[in-house]
Amino acid sequence: MRIYGNRQLKTLPGQETRPTLARVREAVFNIWQGRISDCRWLDLCAGTGSMGAEALCRGAVRVVGIEKWGKACAIIQENWQQVAQPEQEWQVIQGDVVGKLKTFEGQQFDRIYFDPPYASKLYQPVLEAIAYYQLLAEDGELAVEHSPNKLTPPLVPTLEICRQKVYGNTALTFYRPLES
């Protein structure tokens, strides 16, 4: 798999992770163009870490990834170490995404990318945790990857949907904090 700057990333064999398609990655970074440099990025259900790696390549100052599967975490570590600059801060955390989010209470991220297994029951609890712990910065955005068959994403009282896009078998719903 290749990312920004024609950099090659390692991937895992088999179907345990589903790397975000190149055209979806490109679309996300085009939508967020000009808002990645110096941002704080949170990559949830990070898989092989391609979205976080792309954020690092585009100048994110801090990138945190949470992934449940240990083998995937090792690949993410390798990939991010390969692309990160010395001044960039990055961290890979292994564990349950819902449980790990509470460790970031009091911290905020400018961009959050959430890509769980489409059939999982993680959507609502993760969005609720992001809202409850106020992890999304006031002017931040959250992108949630999901099946286009489920275009009615979870609703959380403190987040509003600002756009939805469909790219073949992948849909994205973007959220931002409600203005107070």
N, C-alpha and C positions, 0 to 999 in steps of 0.2 A: 504494500500500500504506500502511496506517495502523498505527501502533503505540501503545503506552501513552500516555495523555494526548491521544489523537486527533491525533497528529502524523503528517504525511504524509512518506513517504520516496520518493526516486527509485528507479526500477528500470530494468533494462536490457531492451530489446526482444528478442524471440526466445527461444530455448531454451538459451542458453549458461549461464545460471544458473537455479536452481530455488529461488526464495525459500521459506523455511519457511512452511508454511500457518499462517494466523492461529490456528486452533484448536490446532495443535501448539505454536506459540509460547506461547499462553496456558497450555496444560497444563504446559509446562516451567517457566514462571514461577510457576504455582500450586504445583507440586511443590517448587520451591526458594524459595517464599515466605518472607520473613524472613531469607534468606541471601544476598541480592543487594547490599543496601546495604553499602558499604565493602568489597566483595569485589574480588578480582583475577580478571578474566575473560579467557579465551583463546578466540577464535573461529577455528576451523580450517576451511578451505575456505569462507570467509566469504560468498561470493556477492555479495549486495547489502548485506550488513552488518546485516540486520534484527535478528538476535539480539544482536549487540553494541550496536546502537542502543537496543534495549529494555533491555539491562543498564545502559547509561549513563542512560537515563531513570529507571531504578529505583534509581539511586544507587551503582552500581559505582564504585570509586575509580580503577581502572585497567582499561582494555580494550585488548587487542591482537588484531588480526585478521591472518590470513595467507590470501592469495588468489593463485592462479597467474595469473589473467587481468588484464592491465593496465587494460582498460576498466572492469572491475568494481572494481578498487582505486580508481579515480577517483570512482566513484559512492559507494563506502563512505566515502571521505574527505569528500565533500560531505554525506552523510547524518549522519556522526558529528559533523562540525563544527557542523551545524545543531542537534543535540540536546545536545551536551556542555556542561557547566557549566565555568567557568574553573578550578575546583579539581580537575577530573577530568583524568587523564592518559590519552591514547589514542594508538594507533599502528597504522598499516596497513602491512603488509609484503607486497611482491609477490615471489612465487617458489614453488618447490616446497615443499610443506608438510613433507615428511620432512626435507629438507635444512635448512630454516629452524629446525626445532625444536631442533637442537643449539645454536643461538645463545642459547637461554634456559637452558642448563644452569646450575644454581645458583639459579634463580628458581623460584618456585612460584605456582600459581594455585589459587584456591578453587573456581572453576567453569570447566570446559572444555566447549565445545560443538563437536562434530565432525560436519560434514554434507558428506561427499564425494559425488561422483556415485555412485549406487548400484551401478553395474556396475564401478566402479574396483577396482583392486588395492591401494588405500591403507589399508584397514582394519587389517590385521595390522601393517604396518610403522609406522603412526602410533601405534597403541596400544603397541607395543614401544618406540618412541622416548619416548613420554610416561613409560612406566615406567622406562626406562633412565636418562633425564635427571632423573628424579624431579620432574616438572613439576607433579604434582598434590599439593596440600597435604595434610597428614595427615588433616584432617577435610573435605577437598574431595570433589567429585563430578565425574564426566565423563559427559556424555550423548552417545551416538552415534546419529545418525539413519541408518536403513537401510530396505531393503525388508522388508515383513512376510514375504515368501517366504524370507528368510534370517534366521530367528529363532535360529540358532545362530551367535552372533557370535564373533569371535576371542577366544581366552583368553590371558591374560598372567599369569604366575605371581604377580606382585605386586599384581594388581588383581582384585577380586571383583565379580561382578554383584550389584547390590542391588535392582534392579527392572527390569521390562520392561513396556512399554505399546505398544498398537497403536491407531492413529488412521487408519482407512481404509487408504490406500495408503502410509502412513508408520508405521514402527515406531521405537521408542526403546529403547535398552538403556543403563542407568545403571550406572556402575562407581564403586567407591571403593577406596582403598588397603587392602590386607590389613593387619590389625592385626599388629604385630610381636610 
